[in-house]
Amino acid sequence: MGEKIKGLFIETPGTVKQDGVISYNLGKGGDAGEVFIAARKIVGSGKITADGGDGSTGGKGGKVTLICESNQFDGEISAKGGKPFIFQSLWYQTWWGMLILGIVASAVVALTFYFL
């Protein structure tokens, strides 16, 4: 069995104009693939991303490769990792988490003074 190609590959002897979104992102904690663009000239102000998906562990960021003689692309390029679920909403950042921490802290202070 051969390797699976996980990514987007663009090769042209001409110009690539990128004003939209080129993206190879995987959701549900998946690892991102690769975006590879080889051209004589790259222009535009769009977005090129290979971000990992958010999930139980968070996916690894991918790879963005631009090969050109003239790079006039001034858009956004991103290849970051995804966030694990635990960091998306930490329990102690919610109102009930703060309430629990307040009660525990009050109990510790009360017990400390009681036994002193």
N, C-alpha and C positions, 0 to 999 in steps of 0.2 A: 504494500500500500504506500502511495506517495503522501507527501505532507499536504495538509490542508492549507490553502492560502487564506489568511485572515487579514484582509485589508483592501485598500483601494489603491490601484496603481494607474497613473496617468503618465504616458510618455508621448511626446510630440516634438517634431522639429520646429514647430511654430510657437505661438504665444498662448499661454493659459490666462484667461481673464476670470478672476474669482471675485464676484461681488455678492454672491449668495452664501450658502453654507455647504462645506464639504465636511462630512462627519463620519467617523467609524467608531461609534460609541456603543457599548453593550450595557443594557440595563440589568437589573436583578443581581448585582455583584459580579458581573462578568468582566474579565480582563479585556482591555481594548486591543485592537489590532494595530495596523500600520496604515498611514496615508503617505504615499510616495508619489511625488510629482517631479518629473524631469522634462524641462522645456527650455527653449532658447531664452524666453522672457516670461516672467510671471508678474501680472499686474492686478490691481483691484484693491478693494477694502472690505472684503467679506470675512468669513470665519472658517478656519481649518482646525478640526478637533479630532483627537483620538483619546477620549477620556474613558476611564474605567467606570463601571456602573456602581451605583449605590446598592448595598445589600447586606447580608449577614456579616460578611467579612470585608466588603469593599473590594472592587476589582482594581487590578494594577493598571496604571496609565500605559498608553501605547507609545507609538513613535511616529513623529511627523518628519519627513525628509523632503527638502526642497533642493533640487539641483538645477541651476540655471546660470546663464551668462549675465543676465540683467534682472535683478530682483527689485521690482517697483511695487511689491505687495506691502501695503501698510495696514492690513487688517489684523485680526486676532488669531494667534496660533496657540493651541492648548493641547497638552498631553498629560493631564493630571490623574491621579488615582481617585477612585470612588470612596465615598464615606461608608464606614460600617454603621449598621442600625443603631448601635449603642451610642454613637456620637451624634445621631440625628435628633434625639430628644432624651437628654440625660434626666434621670428621675429627679435629681436634686435641683434641676432648673425649673421644675413645675411648681405650681402653688402648693400642692399637697406634699411635695418633697421638702419644700422650705418649712412647711408646718411640722413635719416629722422631725426635721433637724432642730427646729426651735424647741419642741417638746423634749427631745433627747438632751439637748444642751441645758435646758432648765432643770431636768432631773439630775444631771451630773452635778450642777452647781448646788442644788438642794441637798443631795446626798453628801457632798463634800463638806458643807457647813454643818450638817447633822452629826457627822462622825468626828468633827474636830473639837 
